[in-house]
Amino acid sequence: WQTLPHSLIKSVPLHNFSACLGSVNLKGRSCLTLKDFSSDEIKKLLWVSGDLKHRIKHEKQYLPLLQGKSIAMIFEKRSTRTRMSTETGFSLLGGHPCFLTSQDIHLGVNESCTDTARVLSGFCDVVLARVYKHSTLEELDREASIPIINGLSDLYHPIQILADFLTLQEHYGSLNGLTVSWIGDGNNVLHSFMMTAAKLGVHLKVATPKGYEPDKGVTEEAHRLAKQHGTQLILTSDPMEAARDSNVLVTDTWVSMGQEEEKKKRLKDFHGYQISMQTGSVAKSDWTFLHCLPRKMEEVDDQVFYSSRSLVFSEAENRKWTIMGLIVSLLTDYTPQIPMLKF
């Protein structure tokens, strides 16, 4: 226990777990969006992730939970963290990752998504797909007989949000009652925050420039979730208003892959949205900073990005532990060995 992070020691007794999350079983499920997952299911994913991190990283245990299993990784869009976290994590658990770029597999071009889904279902145990269109994931999921994981789409980025919330749980000791402020574009990462925060008792404040608001349907569902779980959801176009009294300041790229032609206009429209110590001056005294990376200077200055308030590199590492936790949960009946995390 001496190597166990302080936040994991602050936990509820293990004998309570059956009354809390013990009945949650996600084996065989797909993960296209955390909208489809309940509060207890998301907490179970974080618990499994924290457990694997403790047992493998701190206790140096070898856990071949995915021995004999393989994953097809379809990447229409490049990524450092998604590729490395999935390949290293799957291998660490004894499995075999297969990386497929658009040079190897043309979804819907030389072979339909339907046929691809059925072929891959015969070769491997799970598919992670990082795609342009969310509808591609939905088609793969309809036709596959194995779980499909969203590695990123234009609508959601669920595996990023699992890493973000594990990072915050480790840092603050619990999630319930925290206020997260998103300052930036109304994009896929924000959409996943909006589908998850309320389920964990987290308040969410969102500042986006006019014209860059989150998806209307996602916003409507997020308001419903906030009402259901008794949390706050505030949308504004004022970054300082969003940052006020917040525990966590979050941003992301202002120009995503495929938006390069809009860069000049976007940089103009996002003027005043850079996160700096001035932004943090109105936040709570314990404020921290998250960014899913890669980061550009216009989004957050060096003073914040490389400060002790920045959790970005722990956040990046947790991409590995949470994708491992997710895959183990979807493919096995694994039960965590450490006490349940405090949420």
Secondary structure, 3 states (H helix, E strand, C coil): CCCCCHHHHCECCHHHHHHHCCCCCCCCCCECCHHHCCHHHHHHHHHHHHHHHHHHHHCCCCCCCCCCCEEEEEECCCCHHHHHHHHHHHHHCCCEEEEEECCCCCECCCECHHHHHHHHHHHCCEEEEECCCHHHHHHHHHHCCCCEEEEECCCCCHHHHHHHHHHHHHHHCCCCCCEEEEECCCCHHHHHHHCCHHHHCCEEEEECCCCCCCCHHHHHHHHHHHHHHCCCEEEECCHHHHHCCCCEEEECCCCCCCCHHHHHHHHHHCCCCCECHHHHCCCCCCCEEEECCCCCCCCECHHHHCCCCECHHHHHHHHHHHHHHHHHHHHCCCCCCCCCECC
